[in-house]
Amino acid sequence: MTELIHRELLARTEESFPRVHQLVKRNGVVTLEKKDDDELFGYLVRTVIGQQLSKKAASTIWIRVTTAIESVGCSIQEFCRDENVDALRNCGLSRFKVKALMQLRNAFDTNEISGSQLSEFGHEDIMRHITKLWGFGQWSAEMVSMFFYAQPDVWSDKDAALTRGMSLLSGNNKCQEDAILDVVTPYKSYLSLHIWRGIDSGYITAT
């Protein structure tokens, strides 16, 4: 399926959007893979940790959290309880993020949300359920929809890297940006992956 999507993106962008076409061609096939439903809680914890942080800072805190959990021999969901607030704070989490994790644990305990429940939904319904969680905004929900549930048509206006990358690809032309998004629909998630990879490699900046 991903090979077919790759060829479709190349065909759709070849004539009208040569910069996008060259980016997709250079990157090759990119993939999205749905995660196991029972991994959702841990994924959401990591999403909270990564909010408004660099990848390096978020990774450092995540390692501290997993080390703390391993030291007491419980699951990540069991660890996110009131008696471990200080331990989470010592890992580098803000009070806001610790509160988000406590609220998340409560939502799972009361079956307000579950991995299997969201598996039945499309992108819009996933967004609606995730953004109802305390501490989870639009960006977080979009990342969950794209990277956990492998929804193919997600575009995040809240992601600074995507916004910057699209601006460079379109020559800072808003109408051009809208046209690009329109032509790649319903595969905007794959365009997102290409832009992130292009920025990480320095290719988009160079264009």
N, C-alpha and C positions, 0 to 999 in steps of 0.2 A: 504493500500500500504506500509506504513512504517513497519508494522509487517512482511510483505513478504520480504522486503529488509533486515530487521533484521535477519530473518532466513537464507536468502541467504548469508549474510556476515558470519554468524556462520558456515554454511556448507563449504564455500570456504576457510576459514582459519583454520579449525579444525586440519587438518593433517600437513600442511606445516608451519603454523605460529601460534604456540600455545600461544605466548604472546598476539598477536592481538586477537585471539579467546577468551582468558580469559578476555581481556579488554572489548570486545563487550558483552560478556556474563554478566560480572559484571555490566556494565552500564545499560543494558536493552535497550529497544526501545528508540531511539532518533528520533526527528522529525524536518522537515523543513516545514514552512508554508508560502506560498506566501502572501505578503502584498497587500493592496489595491493600485491601480495605483495612486490615487490622493495623496498618502502619500509619493511619491518618493522624492519630493523636501525636505521635512523635514528630511527624512532618509539620503539624501546626505549631508545635513547640519550637521547632527550628525556625519556622517562619516568623514567629514572634521575636525570637532572638535576633534575627537578621534585619528587623525593621530599622531603617535609618542608620545602618552601620555598613562599613566596608566589608567586603568578603573576608578579609584577613581578620578583622576584629570579631566578626560574627563567628568565624571558625574557631577562634581562640576561646570564646565564651562557651561555645557548644562543646568543645573538648573538656572544659572545666565541669560543665553540667554532667556530661556522661561519666566522667571520672567520679564525681560525687555520688552518682546513682550506683555505679558499680561498687563503690566502697560499702554501701549498705545492702546490696544484693536484692534490689526490687526493680519493678518495671518503672518506666518513665512516668506513666500515669499514676502509679502509686506514690511516686516521689513528690508529685506536685500537690502537696497538701500543706495546711497551715503550719505544722510543726517544722517544715523545711524552708520556710520563708527566708530565714537568716542564711541558710546554706545557699539558696539561690541568689540572694543578694551578694554573698561573698564570691560568687562566680562572676559577678560583674553585671548582673541584671538590674535595671532600674526598678523602682517601686511600681511604676506603671506596668512594666512587662511582667513582674511577678504577679500583680493583680490579674493580668490577662490570663496567666497560666492557672491561677486558682479558679477563675471563672470558667476556663476551658474544662478543667477537671470536673467541675460541677455539671456542665452541659453534657459531658459524656456519661457521668454517673446517673443522670436523670433521663438519659436517652433522648435529650433534646436534639442531639446530632450523633451520627455514627458514619463510619466509612461505607458500610453497605447501603445505608439510606441514600447517601449522596451519589453512589454509583448508578442509581436509577435515573439521575437527573442530567439534563443538558446544562450548558454553560450558565444561562441566565438564572436557573433555579439553584445551581451551586453557589453563584454569587449571592443570591438572596439569603441563603442559609448561613453562609460564612460571615457575611457582613452583619448578621444579627448577633454574632458573638462579640462580647465585650473586648475591645482592643484590636479588632480586625476591621480594617477599612477596605476600600476598593482595591488598592494595589495588592494587599495580602490575598484577598479573595481571587484576584486574577491569577496570581502565581500558583495558588492551589489548583484552580481550574485547569491551568495549562500543564503544570509539571506533575501534579499528582494524578489528575483524572485524564490527562492527555486530550483535553478538548482542543480541536483543531483550529478554531476560529476566534482566538483571543488576542486582543490588542489592548495594551495598557497605556493610556494617556498619562498615567501617574508615574510611569517609569522614566526617569531622567535620561538614561542611556538610549532608550528607544526613541524618545523625543529628539534627542540630539542627532542620533543616527539617521532618522527619517528626514530631519532638516537638511543634513548634508547630502543625502541621496536625491532630494527634491530641489536642491538649489535654493533652499529657504523659501519655497513657494507653497503656500498652504493649499491652494487648489490642486497643485501637483501631488501633494501628500494625500489628499482625499482621493484622488484618482488612482494612486498606487494601491491604497487600501481597498478600494472598490474592485480593482482588477484581480487582486489576490484572494478576495473572499470566495469560498469559505475556508481559506487556509492562512489566516492572518497569524496564527501561532507559529507557523513555519517561517513566515517572513520575520517575525520577532527573533526566532532563533538565529536566522541568518544575520540580522543586524547586530545582535549581541556578539556573535562570532566575528563579524567584520570589525567591530570596535576593538575587541580583545586582540585581534591580530594586527591592528593598525591600518587595515586596508581601507576602511571607510574614511578615516581621517585623511589618508593619502589621496583620496579621490577628490 
